[in-house]
Amino acid sequence: MNKSLKRMATMQRLQTTGLELFYAKGYYDTSVDDILKKLELSKGAFYYHFDSKEDFFIQIIQNLLARKIYSTLIEPIEGHDNPLTLITKCFDDAMETAVHNELDYGCILSNFLTEFNGKNEVIMRHLNEIVTVWEVNLVTALQKGKFNGYLDRHVDCEAAATFLMSSYFGVRTLMTSAAPSAKKYRFMSQLRQYFKSIESKVIS
């Protein structure tokens, strides 16, 4: 393996393991030594690739977290189909994955937003960029659905997007306690009821 490929492989291992530990224990309770111990790497190897723990985490946000949120919560609702159907399936699939994850600690994005709020403006800016992309995507999908006749013309798409994001963050936190499957089922039932209330009543 040439040096460039080896460097990329080491960075990938570091970032993947770092994200796992930060998600499980939190950023402030996870040290660089914790990550290196798990990977059996030296401090020299870490600081060869990253300037600091903060730089390491920012690269994780850009390379892994943004991609994870895009693939689970953004990409599935892109398209011209009924956004209410797409969002329902998107949330259902994402929550079902969490139900079967024995090491589920809630919504990873929500957890980091809570942990860094008021503590690190630089990291918060990067996290909020992901939130903004998700929000814009949801609003766009709902507006497109409104234009195509799937949603009632009086629906406030920005308010609906805020409601969907906050309720998703909330239920994912609740699912970390007992009976995640039951909580998911109750949430999805109410989500479908909400969507019925905002769908277009005009029969085409």
N, C-alpha and C positions, 0 to 999 in steps of 0.2 A: 504493500500500500504506500503510495507516495505521500510526501509530507502534507500536501494540501488536503488530500482526502482524509488522512489521519487526524489532522487538525479539525476538520469539519465533523468527523465522527466523535471526537472527544467533546467538542462543543455541544453536539446533539445530546450526548449522554449526560453531560453536566446540566443542560437546560431541562431535559425530561425529568431527571431525578430531582433537580431543584424545584420544579413545579409540583411534583408529587409531595415533597416534604413541606413546601410552603402551604399547599392546600390542606395538608393534614394537621400541621402544627401552627401555621401562621408565619408570616415573614419575620416578625420580631422575636419569635421563640425558636427560630431555625438559624443556626450559625453556619458559616462557610465550612467550619470543621465537621459539622453534622453531614453535610453533603459529600465532602471529601472522604469521610470515613466510610460512608455507604458505597462509594465508588472505588475506594482504595487508591485515591490519587493524592498527589502532594499539593501543598499550597502554591508551590512554584507553577504547577500545571494550571491551577485556577487563575492566578494573576498573570499568566502568560496570555490568557484568552480574554480576561475581563479586568477593568480598572478597579472595580469595587463591588461590593455586594449589591448596591443600588443599581449600578450599571448592568450587572448580571440579571437582576430582576426586570429591568426595563427591556432588555433583550428577550427575556422570556415572554413578556407581554406582547412584544412586537412579533416574535417568531412563532410562539405556541398558543398563547391565550387568544389573541385576535383570530387566529385560524380556527381554533376550537369553537369560539362563539359563532363565527361565520358559518361553519359547517353544520352546527346544530340548530341555530336559531335564526339565521338570515337566509342562507341559500335555499332551505326548504320552502320558504314562502315567496320566492321570486317566480314570476310568470304571470300569465293572464287568466288563470283559473280563478274560481271563487276564493278570495282571500280568507274568508271565514272557515272554509273547508281546509285550506292549506295550513292556517294557523292552528286549527284544532289538531290536525295530524302531527304538526311540528311539535307542539307542546306534549301531546300524548307520547310520541316517540322519545323525546328528551327525558320525560319523567319516567318512562318505562325502563330506560337505561339506568336511571338512578335507583329505581326499585331493586334492580338486580345487582347493584354495586355494593358489595359488603363494606367497602371503605368510603361510603358516601358522607361528605361533610357539608352538604348543601350546595347552592349555586356558587361556583368558584368565583365568578365575577362579582356577585353580591358580597361574598365574604371579604374579598380584597377591598372593595369600596368602603365597607364598614371599618376594616382594620386601618386603612390609610387616611381616612377622613380626618382632617385637622392635624395630621402628623407629617405628611410628606406631599407638598404641593406638586412636585415634579412627577412623582408616580401617579398621583391623582389625575393629573392632566392626561397621562397616557391611558389610564383606565376609563376616564370620561370620554375619550375619543371613541372607544369601543362602544360605550353606551349610546353615544350620539349616532354612530353608524347604525346600530340596531334600531334606535328610535326612528330615524329617518326612513329606514327600510320598512318598518311597520306602518308608518304614516303613509308612505308611498303606496304600499300594497293595499291599504284600506281605501285610499283616495281612488286608486285604479278600480277597485271593486265597486265603489260608489258610482264612478263614471260608467262602468259596464253594467250597472243595474242590479248588482248583488246586494248592496247596502242601501238602506233608506237614505234619501237625499238630505235629511236633517241631521245625520250623524256627524258629530264633531270628531274627526279622525285623530286629531292631536290628543284630545282627551281620552279617546278609546285606547290609543297606543300607550299613554301613561298608565292607564288602568291595567292593561295587559302586562306591561313590564313589572309594575309593582306587585301585582297579584302572583305573577310567576316567581319573582324573588321570594315572596312571602311563603308560598306553599313549599318551595324547595327547602326553605329553612325548617318548616314544620315537619317535613318528611325525614329529617335526620333523627327524630325521636321515634316513638313506637308506631307501628302499623303504617309504613310508608305507602303500601299498596292501597289501603283504605282511604288515606288522605288524597292520594292521586285520583281515585275513583270519584270521591265527593267533589273535588275541585273540577274535574273534567265535566261532571254533570252540571255544575253551576255555570261553567264556561259555555256549554252548549245552550243553556237557558238564556244567558246573556246575549249570545250571538243570534238567537231566535228573535230577541227583542229589537235588534238593530238591523236585521236583514230586510231587504226590500219586500213590501207587502204587495207590490204590483205583480200580477201574474202575466208573464210574457206569452 
